[in-house]
Amino acid sequence: MSAADDEVQPLYWEASYEIVLSLMEHHPDADLDALGLQQLWEWIIALPGFADDPALANDDLLTDILREWYEEQSEAS
């Protein structure tokens, strides 16, 4: 691992795939079927490097991130 790998890149809402990867790293045992959008929002804005305006999130955006996380988790299994 290089020094550049240790640097946290800023995360913005439009970077949903990077958000999902970070969520998978920080919440590896998350039960996505029981995860609500409010909890997801709280986890996202607490991620290291999250740099966007939390108020820009909406249900559609959070649902898309959750769907992408579910798909990514399914592929990893």
MODELLER restraints for C-alpha pairs under 7 A, 6 or more apart:
rsr = mdl.restraints
at = mdl.atoms
rsr.add(forms.Gaussian(group=physical.xy_distance, feature=features.Distance(at['CA:8:A'], at['CA:48:A']), mean=6.76, stdev=0.5))
rsr.add(forms.Gaussian(group=physical.xy_distance, feature=features.Distance(at['CA:8:A'], at['CA:49:A']), mean=5.65, stdev=0.5))
rsr.add(forms.Gaussian(group=physical.xy_distance, feature=features.Distance(at['CA:9:A'], at['CA:49:A']), mean=5.87, stdev=0.5))
rsr.add(forms.Gaussian(group=physical.xy_distance, feature=features.Distance(at['CA:10:A'], at['CA:49:A']), mean=4.50, stdev=0.5))
rsr.add(forms.Gaussian(group=physical.xy_distance, feature=features.Distance(at['CA:10:A'], at['CA:50:A']), mean=5.62, stdev=0.5))
rsr.add(forms.Gaussian(group=physical.xy_distance, feature=features.Distance(at['CA:10:A'], at['CA:51:A']), mean=5.58, stdev=0.5))
rsr.add(forms.Gaussian(group=physical.xy_distance, feature=features.Distance(at['CA:11:A'], at['CA:19:A']), mean=6.70, stdev=0.5))
rsr.add(forms.Gaussian(group=physical.xy_distance, feature=features.Distance(at['CA:11:A'], at['CA:49:A']), mean=5.66, stdev=0.5))
rsr.add(forms.Gaussian(group=physical.xy_distance, feature=features.Distance(at['CA:11:A'], at['CA:50:A']), mean=4.49, stdev=0.5))
rsr.add(forms.Gaussian(group=physical.xy_distance, feature=features.Distance(at['CA:11:A'], at['CA:51:A']), mean=5.55, stdev=0.5))
rsr.add(forms.Gaussian(group=physical.xy_distance, feature=features.Distance(at['CA:11:A'], at['CA:52:A']), mean=6.87, stdev=0.5))
rsr.add(forms.Gaussian(group=physical.xy_distance, feature=features.Distance(at['CA:12:A'], at['CA:50:A']), mean=6.41, stdev=0.5))
rsr.add(forms.Gaussian(group=physical.xy_distance, feature=features.Distance(at['CA:12:A'], at['CA:51:A']), mean=5.97, stdev=0.5))
rsr.add(forms.Gaussian(group=physical.xy_distance, feature=features.Distance(at['CA:12:A'], at['CA:52:A']), mean=4.95, stdev=0.5))
rsr.add(forms.Gaussian(group=physical.xy_distance, feature=features.Distance(at['CA:13:A'], at['CA:52:A']), mean=6.56, stdev=0.5))
rsr.add(forms.Gaussian(group=physical.xy_distance, feature=features.Distance(at['CA:16:A'], at['CA:65:A']), mean=5.86, stdev=0.5))
rsr.add(forms.Gaussian(group=physical.xy_distance, feature=features.Distance(at['CA:20:A'], at['CA:65:A']), mean=6.77, stdev=0.5))
rsr.add(forms.Gaussian(group=physical.xy_distance, feature=features.Distance(at['CA:20:A'], at['CA:69:A']), mean=5.36, stdev=0.5))
rsr.add(forms.Gaussian(group=physical.xy_distance, feature=features.Distance(at['CA:32:A'], at['CA:70:A']), mean=6.80, stdev=0.5))
rsr.add(forms.Gaussian(group=physical.xy_distance, feature=features.Distance(at['CA:37:A'], at['CA:62:A']), mean=6.30, stdev=0.5))
rsr.add(forms.Gaussian(group=physical.xy_distance, feature=features.Distance(at['CA:45:A'], at['CA:54:A']), mean=6.47, stdev=0.5))
